[in-house]
Amino acid sequence: LSSPSTIWQWQRKFDLEGLSRLNRVRGNPKTMSKHKKVTKPTTAQIQARHDKDELKQLKQENKMLRIENEFLKKLDALDHEKSAHEKP
């Protein structure tokens, strides 16, 4: 130890901030961050995305078919009404 006050400083740091304060990081801080690993999506993630897209597509198709069905019903009703007026 370089001086007796070193122990006093350690004791003071420990009392104020606990054991974590004594674990000082030495050296210069790193300026560059580590590269993040690029993870490939798993098979389950790919399947989930595919299922989600397929469900969205099926909902859209269902909506369009409902609209078409309503249109054809309305057209049939108008045609039936028109032919009912022409008969007498």
N, C-alpha and C positions, 0 to 999 in steps of 0.2 A: 504494500500500500504506500502510496506516495506521501500521504499526510494523515494525521489522526482525524482530521475533519471529514475525510472521505466516509468513514463509518457513520459519523453524525449525519451527513447528507443522505446516505442510504436509509438511515432510520427515519429521517424526516419525510423522504419520498414515500416510504412504505406506510407511514402513519397517515399521510394525506391521501394517497391514491391507491394504496394496496400493492399487491405483488406485481400486477401488470405494469406498474410504473418502473419497476426495477429492470424489467426486460427491455432495455433500450436497443433500438435498431441502430447498428453501427454502419458507417459508410454513407455514401451519397445515395439519395433516393433514386429509384429507377425512373428515367424519363420516358421510356417507351413501354407501352403496355404490351402484355403478351398477346399473341394472336389468338383469336377465338377459333376454336375448332368448329369446322362446318360439319354439322351432322346431317346425314342423309335421313329422309323420313323413313320410318319403319313401314313394314308391310301393313300393319294394322292402321297406321295413320293414312297411308295411301288408300286403303280400302274404305276407311271412314270418310275421307274426302270424296271418293268416288260415289259412295252411297248417298252422301249429302247432295252432290250434284245431280244424281239420278232422281232423288226425291224431289228436288226443286223442278227438274224437267217434267216429271210426272204430274206434279201439282199444276204446272202451267198448262200442260196438255189437257188435264181434267177440266180446268177452268175454260179453256177454249171449246171443249166438247159440250160443256154445259151451256155456253153462250150459243153455240150452233144449234143445240137441241131446243132451246127457248125460241130461237129465231124460226126454226122449222115449225114449231107448234103454233107460233103466232101467224106464220104464213098460211098454214093449213086452216086455222080459224078464220082468217080473212077470206080465203078461197071458199070455205064452206058458207060463210055469211053472204058472200057475193052470189054464189049459186042459189042460195035460199031466196034471195031477192029477185032473181031472174025467173024462177019457176012459175009464179002465179001469173 
